[in-house]
Amino acid sequence: MAKIIRASVVQTCTSRFALNETLDKLEHLTRLARERDGSQLCVFPEAFIGGYPKGSTFGAVVGDRAPAGRDEFARYLNAAIEIPSPAISRIEAVSRETGVFLVVGVIERSGGTLYCTVVFADPLKGYVGKHRKLMPTGTERLVWGQGDGTTLPVLDKDFGTAEQPLNVKISATICWENYMPLLRTFYYSRGTQLYCAPTVDARPEWQSTMQHIALEGRCFVLAACQYARAKDYPDEHFTSSNLGRDPLPSPDKVMIAGGSVIISPLGKILAGPLRDAEDVLTADLDLDDIARGKFDLDVTGHYARDDIFRLTVNASQA
């Protein structure tokens, strides 16, 4: 019996940092993936809900923070979601009604701190876990906190039936976390099979990173990148707090160009990369391709040297 599941990556963006409109978009695109493509799993980009503040400075320089930047952060904090919350309930409802397992990038609010987070929703179980980005990149550290070892799930999902189970292990690694070799090794050691990679990195070089990870981990890589233009941001985004930036870009100026892609465990591109458009990419994933790849490379098994190297993981709260 063929062990195949159908999975999608969704290339889209936040709707002007407006929560309800963005949740409507999540529902529309999930239904599209299910009804048009027959998808069983959808991966949405990094910071899809809550928004990625591309180009923002939040009015900050070393030693000083401008009042306009504080106002911008207050708006950004208010656009984020809590876990649990009505927004999470809406994501659960979309998953349940469509029968699609959802992997969604969100900006999570916890008290006065924001986290770049991925949430997982199962059609039968609802919300089943989250992963907080361990290391925000560059000036992301100004507005996002750091995750810790308590949110590194590798989730089990049965995509089969009672008569013919089809168990799959799913993980998520956000944007430049994918450049952290020990984090990748941790997920490989837990047996990840669907390595989800929500991102906003639209550089052509990102494709090489995704292909390398698929080959290294002998796993399917599902990379969902945002595609966003200036008109997808709220009017206040282009303010004087963004020091040195053009305050009035063309509405159609591309802010994040996409590049979503699905790659097999042997490095074959199954769908994409998609650029300069919003759409859903879908591919059939033959889970036996993982076994075929492990034949000659299992970096945490027969190709490891545990007598020389050891990985220690602190799974407790920081």
Order of alpha helices (4+ residues) and beta strands (2+ residues): beta-alpha-beta-beta-beta-alpha-alpha-beta-beta-beta-beta-beta-alpha-beta-alpha-beta-beta-beta-beta-beta-alpha
